[in-house]
Amino acid sequence: WWPGRSPALRRPPGQPDGRSRKKRKKDRRVVEFNQFEDGAKAGKVFGDQNKGGKGKRRKKSGGQDMQRQETQAQPMKAAKRKLRIDDTIRLADMAHQMGHKAQDLIKVLFGLGIMATINQALDFDTATVVAGEFGYEVENVSFDEQEFLLPSEKDKPEDMAPRPPVVTIMGHVDHGKTSLLDAIRSTNVTDGEAGGITQHIGAYHVATNRGEVVFLDTPGHEAFTTMRMRGAQVTDIVVLVVAADDGVMDQTREAIAHSQAAGVPMVVAVNKVDKEGANPDNVKRELAEMGLIPEDWGGETIFAHVSAKQRTGLDELLELILLQAEVLELKANPDKFGRGHIVEAKLDKGRGPVGTMLIAEGTVNQGDSFVCGVHHGKVRAMFDDQARKIDSAGPAIPVEIQGFDGVPDAGDELVVVSDEKVARRIASQRLQKQREKELAGKAKVTLESFLASRPNEEAQNLNLIVKADVQGSLEAVTEALNKLSTDEIKIQVVHGGAGAITESDILLAGASEAIIIGFNVRPNLKVKEIAEQENVQIRFYDIIYKLVNDVKDAMSGMLTPDIEEVYLGQAEVRDTFSVPKVGTVAGSYVTDGKITRNAQIRLLRGGVVVYTGRLASLKRFKDDVKEVAKGYECGMGLEKFNDIKVGDAIEAFEEREVARTID
């Protein structure tokens, strides 16, 4: 007992002092905890005493660890050993569903030769193999779009109704394809085309006294090969137009090859029979050599002599087309959801994305929901080829549809579905698959891609941004540009789109150091100002010939010039002189050509090059001269070289740069 000490601070009797104070506190805490019989209360008090301390967190985390270990230690029951996955599944999610560690799955994949991480997505086949190693079955529960797109029942014969034939006009450029179609439709299409050349695919519905015919007019330029092939795929009959005064040309042969590959019957229209120098028999002979033997020669190919300018022979041509259509017995079921292909697509300033569709079967009505490639939409408005608004259209009818959520690709299949939710889901799934495919393609490393990724100072890239008025032109221009790539200069289309040139295109061109190519499109004033600020070059074209030629010229300017060696002359060393502070001077006689002061020279000894360099001096007697012609003597000093002997030959030459061109 200490005198003057407060009773509250006095040590209780029998309690050791000093070092055991911590133990006393610990014992008191344990005693207080054990005083409670109710475990819940005890836990509450214990938690209150440790509130904000480390004990609570340690207890909580320890409990989670134990719980996780119990979960991983307890695999699924035999009846539940089935995994339900989508097309792909993350490795970590798969391990969690199976109740195994992710490391175990990684080991299995490593044994299969696949290096995988915990966040890697496994496709359905790989997941099936891995799950089989642990005794699990895999069930694919992904969304199957074919359930909504494929018809549930086959078309019955009584439901089929006759439909108009789809006729594609093909042939060489300037052989009169569009003019022939103009004569049939009594319109003039070529007046609206730049240079009188068809730049787009046009679909036209023509009603005659004998029946209805749908015409597809395809461009004749060789760069539009893809578009012509697409025309052959959706067509029933091909009309091959050949000029009587020109005969079979390169694109005529291409058109025949595309038609034969598609298995489409052909009707040959020999055009310009009224022109001076026309020789239809010559056309028949050339086509007969290619296997198209006329009927009057004992073959099966139908020939018609027409003149688009004089409008002669058109009735006979239409009659032959309808006769061929009767033989084919073209029928389709109009009483079902519409299905067809996009012939052309563009971004209209006032109406948004617009697509020209050729209906293959069924009926498309205004208000129908549809899916087209990675896009979906609802038919807001529908127009025929004469720009008249219509409410519905049946098989083989070309219509212009408004209501896409984006510009579709030409050639995409458009399918009408039951409601907008299904269309949106199918389109989003297709877009997701397309992105995964692109990412997988970028991530895949091969020897070729690795070598191509190595920096190469000699190779150059010409970056381009292509904007066209319609999707078909964009595709054709891009293909034509890609064909121009060489080993030294790669054409890289950074971005392509249908529609006007926008501010984002300018910014992208500035970031990627690209040139913008505008095909049948023009920018507004604001876009022009931004292009000037960003120093972005915009080139405008309306004919593909000029576009390709200009890009060729630009590529030729990027090529490093060839160094061409030009021989000037030769001199013979007849004596040598040693001059102080100058070195050895060769007393020479010019035997051929001339020797110039600034020329490069080679010193030849016995026909072997001993030295290559430049002249240090060129004199006649004591005077410096610019050149010495054949038959004269001179004295020559070589730069930093004195080992000159009598009998050596000095050859003079110069190197010139020669501009290269793209073939």
Secondary structure, DSSP 8 states (H G I E B T S, - for coil): --TT--GGGS--TT---GGGHHHHHHHHHHHHHHT---HHHHHHHHHHHTTTSHHHHHHHHHHHHHHHHHHHHS---GGG-EEEE-SEEEHHHHHHHHTS-HHHHHHHHHHTT----TT-EEEHHHHHHHHHHTT-EEEE----THHHHS-SS---GGG-EE---EEEEEESTTSSHHHHHHHHHT---GGGSGGG---S-EEEEEE-SS-EEEEEE---SGGGHHHHHHHHHS-SEEEEEEETTT---HHHHHHHHHHHHHT--EEEEEE-TTSTT--HHHHHHHHHHTT--BGGGTSSBEEEE-BTTTTBSHHHHHHHHHHHHHHHT-EE--SSB-EEEEEEEEEETTTEEEEEEEEEESBEETT-EEEETTEEEEEEEEE-TTS-B-SEE-TT-EEEEEEESS---TT-EEEEES-HHHHHHHHHHHHHHHHHHHHHHHH---HHHHHHHS--SS-EEEEEEEEESBHHHHHHHHHHHHTT--SSEEEEEEEEEES---HHHHHHHHHHT-EEEEES----HHHHHHHHHHT--EEEESSHHHHHHHHHHHHHHHS--EEEEEEEEEEEEEEEEEETTTEEEEEEEEEEEEEETT-EEEEEETTEEEEEEEEEEEEETTEE-SEEETT-EEEEEETTB----TT-EEEEEEEEEE-----
